[in-house]
């Protein structure tokens, strides 16, 4: 089946993933991580994309963003991707592609999934066995949200402010949220949606969003389409 066209709608949170080609490493040093973060900061500002959360893994990275324009996110990802490949190839003495094709993304419903998506992103290094706690991983936005450091790349989503009335209360609440982890259902939904491109949200959210785009937003149920009801005896000629 042909891959769906990417969907970008301004003002909604988007979960984004970019993988290395054939799962190859996309970082070889701390400087590489820092360079990619600097590119994200530069082009997020240029193309009006708010970055709410991120994690840089060995062979891929995740972002949670809200673009202000319809073309802001794709333009940011294209610019970051091209410049980073040139930089990485020069440093490693290599040539050719680095990315596994185009990035993947999906829209998520804010109230249901935004905080869960942030926790999902933060917990990537824990699931991969790289650290035992999210707070121990240096290349994610988790440290910003629990008060370990200030990250200029991050623009907190307004929903984060509902976690508490003071910075300390919000930091403690977010740390507890990530520590509690995700259910298997949440984790599967977040993974499946970003890889397949289906919108992640409740039926009302998907229905309302469908009014803004002709692109199909959710997977059709398997099986044959329902048959029309048979005519009643009164309706038969």
Secondary structure, DSSP 8 states (H G I E B T S, - for coil): ---------TTSEEEEEEEBGGG--S-SSHHHHHHHHHHHHHHHHHTTEEEEEEEE-SSEEEEEEEESSTTHHHHHHHHHHHHHHHHHHHHHT--S--BSSS-EEEEB-HHHHHHHHHHHHHTHHHHTTS-SSGGG-SSBSHHHHTTS---TT----GGGGGG-SSHHHHHHHHHHHHHH---HHHHHHHHHHHHHT--BS-HHHHHHHHTT-SS--S---SS---------TTT--
